[in-house]
Amino acid sequence: MKLVIGGSTGFVAKELIRQGLKNPAITSIIARGRREAPTPSEAGNSASKFNSIVVEDFENYSESVKKEIENADARYSATIIDYRASIFTIRTIAVTATKLKEIPFEQTVKISRDYATYAIKALDGLRNKQATHLRFIYMSGHFAPRSLAEVPQQLKTHGTVDAGLLRGEAEGLILKYGRESNGTVQSCVIKPGAIDHLSREKKETPGLPHIKLDDIAAALLDQTIHGFEKDTLTNDDMIRIGQKVLSGDQES
Ligand SMILES: NC(=O)c1ccc[n+]([C@@H]2O[C@H](COP(=O)([O-])OP(=O)(O)OC[C@H]3O[C@@H](n4cnc5c(N)ncnc54)[C@H](OP(=O)(O)O)[C@@H]3O)[C@@H](O)[C@H]2O)c1
C-alpha cells in the first residue's frame, strides 16, 4: 500500500516515516511538506520506498504532485504495481498549541482546517482514477471540542477556545466527508494528549493525558493499514493499540 503523509517534516511525521519504512505492508511513502524531508539515516534498502515532495500550495495540488501520488507504487516499488490499490493518508499538518501565538488566526484556520479539507477532496479525486478507497486520518488534539457546550476549562484558561473549536470543526468536516462518500472514503480523527519523546521536555497540563511518540506512530500505522476501529480514537485508544503492536501481539 502507498502511504501519503501530510506534514512530512514534523515531530510525529518523522517517526511515522521511520516506522513506516520498516513495515513490509507499506510499499511506498509519499511525504508531502513545505520543505524537503530527509530520508532517515537507518533506512537502508527501504530508502527506495521513500519519496519526499515539496508542496508550494496546499490548497491547489499541482499536476506534477498529483502524478507523483498516482504513480507512487509504479515508480517506487519493484514488486507491487497495483493500480486498484487504495490511498492511505495520515494528516499531521497543523499549527500546534505551542505555536498558536506566533501565527495570525486566519493563517491557523487555513493550515489546521482548510488544508485538511482540501486534501481529503483532492485525494478522493485521485482515488476515482486509480484506487478503490481512500483512508484518511486527521490528527487533532485532546482539547478540540466539537461544540461550545463541550469547551473545557483548560482552553478558557489558556485563551485558546477559538483554536480548540476550529480543530473540533475540522474534525467534523473530515468525518462528514467520509460519511457522505458511500463507504468509499473512510475518515478518522485522532485526539492525542501531549506526545512525549526523550528529545523533548515533558510538560504537564491539568487534564491533558500523555502518549509516547513510538506508541502513537505505531497506532497510526496500524489503523491506516488494518482499518479504523471507530471514527474517533482517543489518547487511551492510541496507547492501547500502539502498545499492542509494539509488544508484537499483533502483526504490524
Ligand atoms: N506534539 C504534540 O504533543 C501533539 C499533541 C496533540 C496533538 N498533536 C497534533 O499532532 C499533529 C502533528 O503534531 P507535531 O507535533 O508533529 O507537529 P509539528 O512538529 O509542529 O509538525 C507540523 C507539520 O505541519 C507543517 N506545517 C506547519 N505549518 C505549515 C504551513 N503553513 N504550511 C505547510 N505545512 C505546515 C510543519 O512543517 P514545517 O516543519 O515546515 O514547520 C510540519 O511538517 C498536529 O495535528 C498536532 O496538532 C500534537
PDBQT file of the ligand as one rigid body, heavy atoms in Angstrom, charges set to zero:
ROOT
HETATM    1  N1  LIG A 301       3.196  17.217  19.512  1.00  0.00    +0.000 N 
HETATM    2  C1  LIG A 301       2.209  17.027  20.377  1.00  0.00    +0.000 C 
HETATM    3  O1  LIG A 301       2.425  16.890  21.618  1.00  0.00    +0.000 OA
HETATM    4  C2  LIG A 301       0.779  16.950  19.894  1.00  0.00    +0.000 A 
HETATM    5  C3  LIG A 301      -0.240  16.730  20.833  1.00  0.00    +0.000 A 
HETATM    6  C4  LIG A 301      -1.557  16.610  20.406  1.00  0.00    +0.000 A 
HETATM    7  C5  LIG A 301      -1.857  16.715  19.064  1.00  0.00    +0.000 A 
HETATM    8  N2  LIG A 301      -0.859  16.938  18.159  1.00  0.00    +0.000 N 
HETATM    9  C6  LIG A 301      -1.240  17.051  16.748  1.00  0.00    +0.000 C 
HETATM   10  O2  LIG A 301      -0.496  16.111  16.013  1.00  0.00    +0.000 OA
HETATM   11  C7  LIG A 301      -0.191  16.653  14.728  1.00  0.00    +0.000 C 
HETATM   12  C8  LIG A 301       1.294  16.583  14.493  1.00  0.00    +0.000 C 
HETATM   13  O3  LIG A 301       1.960  17.275  15.549  1.00  0.00    +0.000 OA
HETATM   14  P1  LIG A 301       3.529  17.518  15.529  1.00  0.00    +0.000 P 
HETATM   15  O4  LIG A 301       3.950  17.682  16.944  1.00  0.00    +0.000 OA
HETATM   16  O5  LIG A 301       4.184  16.514  14.667  1.00  0.00    +0.000 OA
HETATM   17  O6  LIG A 301       3.592  18.958  14.851  1.00  0.00    +0.000 OA
HETATM   18  P2  LIG A 301       4.855  19.702  14.216  1.00  0.00    +0.000 P 
HETATM   19  O7  LIG A 301       6.138  19.069  14.616  1.00  0.00    +0.000 OA
HETATM   20  O8  LIG A 301       4.678  21.166  14.510  1.00  0.00    +0.000 OA
HETATM   21  O9  LIG A 301       4.661  19.436  12.655  1.00  0.00    +0.000 OA
HETATM   22  C9  LIG A 301       3.615  20.041  11.956  1.00  0.00    +0.000 C 
HETATM   23  C10 LIG A 301       3.821  19.851  10.463  1.00  0.00    +0.000 C 
HETATM   24  O10 LIG A 301       2.944  20.794   9.820  1.00  0.00    +0.000 OA
HETATM   25  C11 LIG A 301       3.713  21.564   8.923  1.00  0.00    +0.000 C 
HETATM   26  N3  LIG A 301       3.210  22.921   8.778  1.00  0.00    +0.000 N 
HETATM   27  C12 LIG A 301       3.033  23.839   9.742  1.00  0.00    +0.000 A 
HETATM   28  N4  LIG A 301       2.620  24.986   9.182  1.00  0.00    +0.000 NA
HETATM   29  C13 LIG A 301       2.542  24.764   7.848  1.00  0.00    +0.000 A 
HETATM   30  C14 LIG A 301       2.183  25.572   6.741  1.00  0.00    +0.000 A 
HETATM   31  N5  LIG A 301       1.842  26.842   6.863  1.00  0.00    +0.000 N 
HETATM   32  N6  LIG A 301       2.223  25.020   5.519  1.00  0.00    +0.000 NA
HETATM   33  C15 LIG A 301       2.600  23.735   5.357  1.00  0.00    +0.000 A 
HETATM   34  N7  LIG A 301       2.956  22.913   6.364  1.00  0.00    +0.000 NA
HETATM   35  C16 LIG A 301       2.919  23.446   7.589  1.00  0.00    +0.000 A 
HETATM   36  C17 LIG A 301       5.117  21.591   9.529  1.00  0.00    +0.000 C 
HETATM   37  O11 LIG A 301       6.070  21.958   8.552  1.00  0.00    +0.000 OA
HETATM   38  P3  LIG A 301       7.483  22.652   8.988  1.00  0.00    +0.000 P 
HETATM   39  O12 LIG A 301       8.331  21.548   9.537  1.00  0.00    +0.000 OA
HETATM   40  O13 LIG A 301       7.995  23.200   7.702  1.00  0.00    +0.000 OA
HETATM   41  O14 LIG A 301       7.147  23.696  10.008  1.00  0.00    +0.000 OA
HETATM   42  C18 LIG A 301       5.249  20.151   9.997  1.00  0.00    +0.000 C 
HETATM   43  O15 LIG A 301       5.574  19.312   8.913  1.00  0.00    +0.000 OA
HETATM   44  C19 LIG A 301      -0.772  18.050  14.713  1.00  0.00    +0.000 C 
HETATM   45  O16 LIG A 301      -2.047  17.999  14.141  1.00  0.00    +0.000 OA
HETATM   46  C20 LIG A 301      -0.879  18.400  16.169  1.00  0.00    +0.000 C 
HETATM   47  O17 LIG A 301      -1.876  19.345  16.421  1.00  0.00    +0.000 OA
HETATM   48  C21 LIG A 301       0.451  17.057  18.539  1.00  0.00    +0.000 A 
ENDROOT
TORSDOF 0
